[in-house]
């Protein structure tokens, strides 16, 4: 409400439903006890030996007589070996080239020996693709005897599984959240956990695998197998030999259904290579390092082929495409005079099968996260490893003969910076063999919280990670941040707030902000608004603010100038046409909003509401008033307290002055060159002159060196920071002083990092140190009351010595809380220090 005028969407706070019931329901509810795996090494060895004696070869299941699987694929020749190895070992390896059927066929074979089969995959798009393929295959084999819900899938956007589902494909993050439930429900059932694409060293796959290994170690009927075309078996041997009781057996599947020719072209770029090798290609797959490179590569191929006959239809493949776009890539067929070119990031290099790809091109580059200074994330390009190139090559010729893979040289497009060391050609054998583990190059705080929640202790789980976190500093920093956020206590045990945070599909900062909103008794409208902001930010944002203003202005309120509340405005506008599954993509593509992101954001919001047991349709979600925005900002400051930045200076870029910021916790020790991103609405709307902001730090390399930016900006005030963080402020000692009323006081000021958030605080103290005594004495000299003046006169008259004068003054100041108290003590000290003649002179002058 502004100027007393009530507007649509506004509600009086006093009439709004409170979120107080969410506090007991979500934060103060009964605590779930963590798993307890504490046992001595000897107990563990004895238990594992008993398990190995028990499990043996597993009995057959109802599908034993069906001889499941595609008999044309190379994996079928190894079927008996695969099943015996899986059932006779707790942990096994399956190795074979892409397209050999090591995952899709093994998942089907396992139904003949296991009651339940769970296949873990790193990405949603792979889960969708493989689930569809396997379900169609089994329906074809079983016909009318195909049971309902035999095959299912679960990931962040879909739950298509029931208690009757025997073969379930999951993303690793979903498996982590569901493991406790699965361990209880399937404890007595023969279960196989098949971990696909393990070579990627994906962070979520790592944690899911470690948790699965602990469950398998405790449960005699659970088994696990790793599947990869480019395995690093030595690492797993080291980690899991004890669980298996011997070396992990490796089943190697020879051959693939169709061979692929590999060529290294040291001269051509991918667009030039397409011109040379793609003349007769009907369907080509081109790998580049990022989404922006997809656009540039398509434009470059169009330029190179503009004089060719025949039409070329381009497709984009990356993790952010919509389900409809993904399905079109897998099902569309080129017309007689048409060729398809699918330009992909690494999202398309493993776990998916695109039919009839006869040419695969790669520029030999990819991107992966790197943690820079102050924990800021970046996404720099790097060379593909041998394993990644073999995965890319394996996307071709999966169902046809005569396919070709060409490794071309990279090219630096004008708008995309490429370091000099990546511009040359590197042949396959000169590259690193395996993919660098993601766990060493990304923020693990959220995973540490999940590990503490599920396992009681991250250090214990760390022993089961294929690539353990070796840095004690990284682990300690994660624990420190979680303790700062009140997610764990001083002993490292999870708190009610920590359990609440881990239950939400959000980063620790966003989930803690939501917990703070509830703790403070915010209205349900405020809780839902913050949930919408959190869903939007965690989903990558509507990301329209870099577009021309006329494209995105209709999505935000005229007075919105920051990224957080702009996301809420866009959320409300797109929510109007979200039907629970998708939005109208055409309307938003025309205005610079990615419809797939919009769908993901709204789905994420619905998931958060379900976790909170709140129906958003029961609350009027509309434009927020200033008080509501203030309350939400306070909650966000609490969650993002480690990501607060203060203006530190400015620099000139041409005719423009750009402000620079520093993290308030690192100050001069840290980076003082953060700039608000040019993509931020704050900068686009001319609001860059901000003193304090909450923001996500990011870094990237440019032609003029490394740049540090602040993305997704929320301007905040010192008052909001004080409200949110007064309880965690640290008093900074400013010194001792004598106050105007004569009191000796200890002076401190409350600070959060380098930011002063309150007035000076004074505590009355006695003078005990030499410095404190000197302060009182100096004040006594300056005040010069009659007793002190007489003492100085006697010293000038040489009646008393300087030493005696100092003794009297110091003796009077000792243990005095106030100058007046010290002055009153002069009489007594004079009698202790001066001779009778000197005392007589002192009293004589006093009485004049």
N, C-alpha and C positions, 0 to 999 in steps of 0.2 A: 504494500500500500504506500503510495506516494502522495504527499500533500493532502492526506485525508481522503483520497479518492480510492474506492474499492474497485479493483480490476479483476477481470476473468482469471480464474486459477488461484486467486488469493484466498486464504482461510485465516481466520483469527487463531493465533497460536493456542489461546486458552480453550478453544473448542476442538482442536486437533487431537486425534488419538495419540496417546503417548506410546513410546517404545519401551517403557519400563518393564512390561511383561517379557520383552525379549531378553532382558538382562538375566532373569532367573532361568529362562528357557534355553538360552544359548551360551551364557557365560558362567552362570552360577549353578548350572544343572549338576546332576550326579556325575562324578568324575569316573571316566573309564580307565581301568587299570591297564598299563602298558604290558606288552609281552615281557616275559622274564626268561631270559636265556642264560642266567647266571649258573655256571657249573665249572668244576675244575677240569683241567686238561685230561686227567685220568678218567673222570666220569664221562667226558665227551668221547674218548676213545672206546670205552666199554659200550656205550650206547650205540655208537656207529657200527661196531662189530656185530652187536645183536641185530641191528637193522639189516645189515648185509646178509646175515644168516636167514632172515625171515623172508626178504622180498623175492629172491629167486626169479624164475620165469613166471610171469603173470598168467593167470588163467584167461581164457578167451572171453570175449564179450559177445552180445547178440549179433554183431556184424562180422564175426569171424569167418563165416562161410560165403561172404560176398566177393572176396578177392577184389577189394576196392583199389581204384587208381587207374591212371591212363597207361595202358600197356605199351604205348608207343614212345613214351618218354624214357630217357636213360635210367632214371631212378628205379623203374620197375625191375630191372635186372638185379638190383641190390635190395629188393623188398624184404626178403627173409633175413638178410644180414642186418638191415635197419631195425626191424622189429625185435630181433633177438638182442641186439646191442642196447636198444632203448629199455627193454624190459629187464635186462640182466645187470644194468648199471644205473647208479643214481644220477650220474651226469655223463653226457656223451656229446660227441661232435659229429655234425654232418657237413661235409665239404663237397663242393661241386660247382661247375660253371653255371652262370646265369642261364635259366631256361631248362636246366636238367630235371627240375621237379623236386628238388631237395626239400622245399618247404610245402608247396601246395600238395604234393603227393604224400609226403610223410604225414601231414596233418590228416589225410584220409586213411592211410594205412593204420595209423595209431588207433582209429576207432575199432579195429579188430582186437586190440589188446588192452585198451584203456577205457574206463568209464567216462572220463572227462579229458578233453584236450583243449588247452588254452594256448593260443599263438600270440606272442607279443610282437608288436611292430612299432617302429618309431614315429610314423605319421598317419594321420587320418586318411589321407588320400590312398595310402597303401592298404589300410584296413578295408576301405570301401571296395577297392578294385579286387583284392584277393578274395574277400568274402563273396562277392558276386560270382567270381569265376568258380570257386570251390562249390558253392551252393548249386550252380547250374550243372557242374560235373556230377555231383552226387545225385541230383534229381534224375539225370540221364541214366545213371547206373542202377538206381534203386527203383525207378518208375513209381508205380502206385504204392510201393512199400516204403517210400520215403516218409519218415515220420515228421509230423509238424514240429517246427522249431528245432530241427536237428542242428542246423548251422545258424549261428548268430553273430552279432558284432556289438561292441560297446566302445564308444569314445566320447569325446566332449560334446559332440553334436547328435549322437544317436545312441539309443539303448534298445536294440532289437534282439533281445535274448530273454529266455524264460528259464524256470527251474528245469525244464525238459531239454534245454539246449546242451548237447554233448560236445560240440565243436564250436568254440567261441574265439573270435579274433578281437584283440583289444590293443589300444595304444598302451604304451608302458605306464604313462601317468595314471590312466584309469585302473590298471592292474594294481598299482601301488595303493590306491585308495580302497580297492575292493578286496585286497589280499586277506585281511582279517576275517571278513565275511566268508570268503571262499574257503579259507583254512578250516573254519568251523563247519560249513555246510558240506564240504567234500572230504572231511578228515578221514573217513573210512572208505572212500572211493579211490580206485586206481586212477591217478591223475598225471598227465604229462604236461609240463610247461615247455613249449617250444619257442625259443627266443630267436627271432629272425633278424637278419641284418645286423648281427652283433658286431661286425667289423666296423660299423660306423662310430663306435665308441660314444654313442649318444648319451647325454647326461641322464635323461629320464630312464633310458634302457639300463644304464649302469645301476641305478638305484633299485629299479624293479628286479633286476637279476640278482642283486645282493639280497634283497628281502626274500625272493623265491628260494635262493640257496639256503637261507636260514630255515625256512619252512620245510624244505626237502630234508634238511639235516635232522629235523625233529619228527618227521612223519614218514613211516615206512612205506606207505603206498604212493608217495609223490616222487616223481622223477622229472629231470630237466634235460633238454638237449639244446645245443647251440647250432645255428644254421648260418653258413656264410660261403660266398664264392671266393673270398680273399681272407681267410682266417689268420689270426695270430694265436695259434694254439698254445704257444709256450707260456703266454701270460696266464691263461686259464688253468694250465697244468699246475702252475705254482700256487694258484689260489684255491683250487678245488680238489686236489688229490686226496686230501684227508677225508673229505665227505664221501668220495667215491671208493676209498679204500685201496686205490691203485691208480695208475695213470689213466687219464680220460681216454677211452677208446675213440678212434676217428674212423668214420665210415666215409670213404672217398668215392664219389659217384663220377665215373668217367664219361666224358663226352657230353655233347649237347645235341639237340635234334637237328640243328642246322648250323654249319660252320660259318664264321664271319671273317672276312679278309681285313687285315689291319695295315694301314698305311700311315707313315709319318711324313707330312709335307712341311718342310722347314721354311718354305717361302710364302705360301698362301695364307691369307687370313680366312676365317670361316666363310665369309661372303664370297671371297675369291674361290675358295675350295668348292663351294656349292656350284659356282659357275662351271668349274671343271668336272667335278664328279657327279653333279646332280642332273646332268642333261636328261638321263633316262629314269630318274627317280620319281616314283609316284608318291612316296611318303618318306620325308626326311625328318630327322630329329637332330636339332642343333643345341649343344650345351654351351652356356655362357655363365658368367659369375654372379649376375645379379639381375634384379627386375629392370633397373634402368638400362642395363646392357641388352636386355631383350628388345626394348624399343629401338635402340640404336642399331642392333643387328638386323632387325626386320627392315629398317629404313635403308641400311647398307645393301642388303640382298635385293631389295626392290630397285635400287640404283644400278646394281651390277646386271640385273636381268631384264632391264626395261625394254631391250630390243629382242628378247626371246619371244618365240611364239608360245601359245598356251598360257593358261591362267595359273597363278600361284595363289593359294589360299593359306593365310598364316594363322597359326594358333599360338597362344601364350600358355605356358605351363609353369606354374609356381605354386607355393603353398597357399596363396591367398585367392586362388580362383574359386568360382562358385561350383556347386555340384552340377549344375546344368552345363557349364563350360567343360568340366572334367568329363562328363558323360559324352559330350559331343566329340571330344578328342578320341575317345575309345570306340565310338560307334560310327562316326561319319566315314563315308567312303568317297574318294575323289571321283569326279566325273571323268569321262573318256579324255577330254582335253584339259584336264585339271591336275595339278600337283599340290600336295600338302607339305607345308613346312611348319614343324612344331618347334618353337624356340623355348628352351627350358632352362631353369636354374637346376641346382642339385636336387630339387624336390622330385625330379623325374628320373633320377639315375639309378634307383634301386627299388625293388619290390613291386613294380608295376609292369604290365605287359600291354603295349600298344600294338595292335595287329598290323602286320605287313609293313613294318619299317624296314626299308631296304638300304638306307644310308644314315649313318650317324656321324655327325661332325662335332668336334670339340675344340674350343680355344685353349684348353689345358688349364683353365683357371676356375677357382671357386671362391666362396667367401665363408668365413667362420668367425665366431665371436672371439674377441680378445679383451681381456681386462687390462685397462691402462692405469695411469696414476689415479689415486683417490677412488679406486674401484669403478671408474667410469668405463662403460662398455663401448666397444667399437666393432665394426664389421669390415675389417680390411680384406682385400683380395689376397690370395696365396695360390701357389702351384697345386694343382690336383696331384694326389699321390697315385702310385701305381694301382692301388686297390680301387680308387675312385674312377680312374680311366677304364679299368677292366669292367667295372659296373656300368659305366656309360656304354662301352662297346657291347655289353651284353643286352642292351635294349634293342639292338638290331637283330634281324634274322631269327626271331624267336619262333616264327611259324612259316618262314619262307627261305628258300635257298638264294645264294648269291649276294647276300648283304655285305656292306663294306663299312668299316670304321676308319675315319681320317682324323688324325691329330694335327691341327693347324697351328699357326703361330698367333699369339694374342695381338690385339690392336688397341691403341689408346684413342678412344673417341674424345672429341674436344671437351665435352661437358663432364667426362668421367676421368678422374685422375688415376693413372697407373704408374706405380714406382718403376724406375728404370730397370731394376733387377728382374722385373717380371715381363719386360717387353721382348726379351729374346726367346728363342725356341729352345725347349728342353725336351730331349727325347724321353721315351718312357722309362728306360733302364736307369737314367740319371736321377730320377725322382725318388723321394722317400717311398718306402714300400707300403706302410700302413697309415691310416688316418690318425691325426693327432687326437688324443682323447679330449672330448669336450669338457670333461670335469676339471681339467687343468686350466681352462680358459674362460670360465664363466662364473657368475655369482651363484654360490651354492647355499645361500642362507635359507631359502624356502625348503630345499631338500634336507638340510640339517634339521629344520623344525619338524618336518614329516618323520624323519628318522627318530628323533627324540620322542615324538608322539607314538609311533608304532613300536619302537624298539626300546625306548627308555634311555638310550644313549647312542650318540652318533659314533663315538670312538669304537664301540663294539661292532656296529654295522660296517664301519670303514674297513675292517679286516676281511669283509666278504665282497668288497668291491673289486672288480677285475682290475681297475686302475685306482688304487687307494689314493685318497688325498694325503700326499706326503707332507705338505706344509702344515706344521703345527700352528703357524701364524694365521693361515687361512681359517682353520678350525676355530681357533680362539677368537678371531675377529667375528666369526659367525655367532658364536656363543655370546660375545659381548653385545652385539647388536640385538640379539633376541632378548637378552636380559634388560637392555635399555628399553625395549618395546614392551617389557613385562610379559613376554611370551614364555619365559622360563624364570625360575627363581635363582637365588645366589648359589644353589647347589646343582644347578643345571637340570632341574626337574621341570617338566611342563606345567604351566599354570592353566587356570580356567580360560584366561584370555588366549593363551597359546593354543589350546584345544579349539577354541572358537575360530582363531585365525587359520589353523590348518584345515578346518572343515570347509573353508571357502576357496573357490578356484581363482585366487588373487595373489598378488605379490604380498610379502609381509607388510610393506608400507600401507598398501590399500586396505588390507584386511584389518590392520591395527587402527586405521582411521575409522573404519566402520564400527569396530569395537568401542572406540572412544565416543562416537556419536551415540551409541546405545548406553554406554556408561553414564553419559551426561544427561540422560533422560530426554534426548531429542524427540521431536514428534515423528510419527511414522512417515510423514511426508518428507521430512529431512533425511530420515534413514533411507527411504526409497530413492530420493534424489542423489544422495551420496552413492548408493548402490549403482545407479545408472551411470554416474561419472566413473566409478571404479570399473564397471563392465566395459565402458567405452575405452578407457585408457588401457586396460589389460588386453582388449581386443585390437589394439593398434590405432584406435581413434578413427573418426570419420575422415580425417586427413584431407580436408578440403581447403585448409587455410592458405596453402601455397598457390591455390588457383587464383585467377583474377577476382577481385572483390565482387563483381557483379554476379559471379557464379555462386558464391557461398552466402551472400548477405541475406538471402531469404531464409536461411537455416538458423540464423542467430538473431537475438534481440538487439535492437539498436544500441543499447547501453552496455552490451557485453564486449569486453576488451581483453579477456584472458582465455587461455586454452581450456582450463578445467570446466568453467561454466559454459563456454561455447560448445563443448562436447555434450553438456546436458541439453542445451537448446536444440542441437542437431538430433539428439536422442528423442526429444519430444516430437519434433517434426516428422521423423521417420517412424516413430511408434504409431502414428496415426494410421499407417497403412500396413503395419506388420500384422500378419494373421496367425502368428504362432509358429510359422515355419519360414516365411520369406517375405521380402518387401517387393515392391514394384521396381525392378532394377532399371527400367528405361528412364523413369523420371529422375533418378539420382545420378545415373551416368551422365546425363545431360548437364548436371550441375556439379560435376566433379567429385561426387561421393561414390565410393566403391560399394556396390550393392551387396557383395559378398561379406565385406566387413560389417556392413549394417546388419545383415542377418546374424553374423557371429556375435555382434555386440548385444543384440536383443535376446538371442538365445542365452548368452552368458548372464544377462540381467535376470531372465526367468529362472535360471539355475540358482542364482544368489537368493532370489525370493523364496524358492523352494527350500533352500537350506535354512532360511530364516523363518520358515512357516508363515509367510506373509503373502496375501493375495493382493497384487498391485492394483487390481481393478476395484478394490474396496476404498482406495485413497485417491483423492483429487490431486493428480500430478500435473502441476501447471507451472507457470512462471513463478520464480522464487522472489520473495521480498528481501530487503536488505538485511533484516535480522536473520532470516534463514540462511542467506549466503554467508553471513558472519559466523554463524554457528558451524556450518559445514567447513568453512575455512579453518576454524579452530581445531576441529577434528582432524583435518588433513595435516595441519602442522604437527599434531601429536604423532601421526603415522610417519610423516616425512621429516622428523626432526633431525635426521642425519643428512638431509638433502636441502638444507636451508642455505641460501646464498645472499651475500650483501654486496652492494656496489663498492668497488675498490678503486675505480679510476675510469679513464676513458682513453680512446685513441682515435686518430683521424684516419678515415678511409676515403680518400678523394675529398669531396666536399662534405662528407657525412661524419659526424662524431658518434662513435659507437661506445657504449658503456661496457665496462669489464667488471666481472664479479669474482668473488672468492667464497669458498665454503667457510661458514663461520666457525667450524670446528678445526679447520687446518690453518686458517689465517695466512700469515706470511710464510708459514712452512709449506703451504700447498700451492696449487695452481691459482694464479691471480689473473688469468687471461680468459676466463669463460665469457663468452658473448651470447646474448639471446639469439637463438636460431632465426634465420630469415624466414623459416616456415612458421614461426610462432605468430599467433594472432596478435599478441601484444606488440610485436614489432611491426606487423602489417598495419595495425591501427594507430601507429604513431605513439604507442604507450611504452616505449623502451626505457624512458627515464625513470626507472623504478629503483627503489633503495633496497627492498627485501623481497625475495621471491622463493617459492618452493619450485623445484624443477628437477628434471631428470638430466644428469650429465651425459654427454656423448663426446666421442672424439673421432676424427677422421683425418687422413693425410691429404694434403692439397699441394698444388704446385709451389706454394710459398711456405711449406712446412706443416707441422701438425697443428690442427685447429681444435679447440675445445669449445663446445657449444652447450647451451642449456635449452632443452626441448620441453615442451608441454609446461608452460609457465603459469603459476598462480601468484600474483602479487599478494603479499601479506603485510600486516602492520605489526609494530612492536607490541601493541596491546593484544593482538591475537596470539602472538608467540608467548606473551606473559601468561595469558589465560591457559594456554595448552601446556606450557612447560615449567610453570613456576615450581611445581613439586620436584622437578629434576634439575633445577638451577643449582649451580655451584657458587658459593660465596668466594669472591676474590678479595684477598686482604689488601687494603689500601694503606694501612699503617695505623699508628696510634697518634692521637692528637688531643689537645685540651679544647673542649667545647666552649662556646661563648659563656655558658653558665659556670665555667670553671671545672666541670667534670673531666676526668681523664677517661677517654673512650677508645675502644678498639673499633676501627672503621672497616667495613667490607661492603661490597656491592654484589648483588646476585647477577650471575652471567650464565648464558647458554653459549658455549663456545666463546667467541670474541664479542658477543653481543650483550650489552648491559640491558637487563629487562626490568629493572626496578630502581628505586631510590637507594641512597646509601643507608646502610644499617649500622647503628652505633650501639655498642655494649659497654657499660660502665665497668672499669677495671681498676684494681689497685696498682700503684707504681712499684714494680718489683725488679725490673731490669734496669741496667744503667741508662739505657735510652729513655725509658719511661720516667725515671727519676729526673733526668736532665730536662725533659719536657716540662715537668711540674716546676722545677727550679727556675727555668727560663721564664715561665709565665709569672712566677713570684717576683722575679727581678723586674719584669716589664710593668707589673701592677704597682710595685714599689710601695706597699703599705707602710705604716709607720715603723713597725718592728724591723722590716727588711731594710728600710732607709737608714735606721739607726745603726744596724749592723755594718752597712757599707761605710757610714761615716766613721765608725770606730776603726774600721780597717784602714781607711785613708789617714786617720790620726795615729795609726800604728799602735792603737790600744790592743787590737787583736790581729792575728796573722791571717794571711789569705787562706791558709790551711784550716784554721779554726772557722773562718766564715763558710768555707765549703762544707765543713763537717756539720755545721748547724743547719744550713739549707738542705743538704742531702738527707740529714737525719730527720728533718721535718717532713720531707717528701716521701720517704720510704713508707710503703703500704698505704699511702693516702689515696683516696678515690677522687679527691677534689682539691683544688688549690686552696679554697677557704679552710679545708681541714688541715692542710699542711701549714698554712699561716698560723692556725690556732695552736699547732704543736711546737711552734718556735719557742714559746716560753719554757716549756719543759726541757727542750733540747739545750737551750742556753744554760740551764742549770747543770746539765750533764757535761758540757764541753768547756765552758769558760771558767776561769778562776773566780774566786770571790771578789777580787778587786775589779776584774773585767765585768762581772755581773753588776757590781755597784755602779760602774760607769754606764752600763747599758740601761739600767733602771733610771739612773739620773737623767739621761737624755730623753727617755720615754716620758718622764713626768714633767718635763719643761713646758 
